[in-house]
Amino acid sequence: MPHPLLYTYRRCPYAMRARMALIEAGIAFDAYEIVLRDKPAAMLAASPKGTVPVMVLPSGEVLDESMDIMRWAFEQHGDAHWWDEAQTPSNQALVALNDGAFKKQLDTYKYPDRFAPGASARQRDLALGDFLSQLEQRLRAEKYLGGNQACAADLAIFPLVRQFRAVNEKWFDAQALPATQAWLQAWLASTLFERCMKKLPSNERVVF
């Protein structure tokens, strides 16, 4: 049987969450590492929005939102916990905040030259108070957002928190976020993340 084809980009957090879900679910897939300045015509034909991830199933169905790819992967997995726990009201709210306000704050913090002077630090501090403090409270109560076992919400949020820390690791590590920092470091050291970040040749379809 042919594998699903995933158009991806190694450093994109949304593509990262899709790859991690597929790997965790044990689904073999082909990966196509795109070049941002030269996106493949086949990907644009499948999904004119032009952003990764885009997954084309053997049936021809196209999934071009990362959460839809994660849902599909875990529906094949046979372990309902991974997706079902991510659908609790608290996890849905946290993922929505992660993908909404926190992502905008991260972009301003990450690219200070694109915004007014001082905006970067203000948005960094807002992210700390609005989102990271909530994540910290959750992770102080439970090891993962899925309780004692990780769930899709962990995988959805981890890549953006990773990006946030990478802007200024020394600053992030000095904040009073011990549970979040431990959670983040555990994911960074995980075999799942190592496999997810395997380097691929560009513009070539390969079995992941």
GIMO-V429723 format. One record per pair of residues at least 24 apart in sequence whose ideal C-beta (glycine too) atoms are under 7 Angstrom apart, sorted by sequence separation. I is the first residue (numbers start at 1). J is the second residue. If there is no record, write none. Layout:
i:I j:J
i:I j:J
This chain:
i:6 j:30
i:8 j:32
i:9 j:33
i:3 j:28
i:4 j:29
i:5 j:30
i:6 j:31
i:7 j:32
i:8 j:33
i:9 j:34
i:102 j:127
i:3 j:29
i:6 j:32
i:162 j:188
i:3 j:30
i:5 j:32
i:7 j:34
i:9 j:36
i:101 j:130
i:102 j:131
i:158 j:187
i:101 j:131
i:98 j:131
i:97 j:131
i:18 j:53
i:7 j:43
i:15 j:52
i:127 j:164
i:14 j:52
i:15 j:53
i:14 j:53
i:140 j:179
i:12 j:52
i:94 j:134
i:139 j:179
i:94 j:135
i:136 j:177
i:139 j:180
i:9 j:52
i:136 j:179
i:8 j:52
i:136 j:180
i:139 j:183
i:7 j:52
i:8 j:53
i:132 j:177
i:135 j:180
i:7 j:53
i:27 j:73
i:6 j:53
i:7 j:54
i:128 j:175
i:18 j:66
i:21 j:69
i:25 j:73
i:132 j:180
i:6 j:55
i:17 j:66
i:21 j:70
i:25 j:74
i:27 j:76
i:5 j:55
i:4 j:55
i:5 j:56
i:18 j:69
i:22 j:73
i:25 j:76
i:26 j:77
i:94 j:145
i:4 j:56
i:14 j:66
i:18 j:70
i:21 j:73
i:25 j:77
i:4 j:57
i:17 j:70
i:21 j:74
i:110 j:163
i:4 j:58
i:91 j:145
i:106 j:160
i:2 j:58
i:1 j:58
i:103 j:160
i:106 j:163
i:110 j:167
i:24 j:82
i:95 j:153
i:98 j:156
i:102 j:160
i:106 j:164
i:109 j:167
i:94 j:153
i:98 j:157
i:85 j:146
i:95 j:156
i:85 j:147
i:91 j:153
i:95 j:157
i:98 j:160
i:94 j:157
i:81 j:146
i:86 j:151
i:85 j:151
i:86 j:152
i:86 j:153
i:81 j:149
i:82 j:151
i:83 j:152
i:81 j:151
i:82 j:152
i:74 j:152
i:70 j:152
i:70 j:155
i:70 j:156
i:67 j:156
i:21 j:152
i:21 j:155
i:20 j:155
i:17 j:155
i:17 j:156
i:17 j:159
i:16 j:159
i:13 j:159
i:13 j:160
i:13 j:163
i:40 j:203
i:33 j:200
i:35 j:202
i:24 j:192
i:33 j:201
i:35 j:203
i:23 j:192
i:31 j:200
i:33 j:202
i:20 j:192
i:23 j:195
i:23 j:196
i:32 j:205
i:30 j:205
i:31 j:206
i:20 j:196
i:30 j:206
i:19 j:196
i:30 j:207
i:31 j:208
i:30 j:208
i:28 j:207
i:29 j:208
i:16 j:196
i:10 j:197
i:10 j:199
i:5 j:205
i:3 j:207
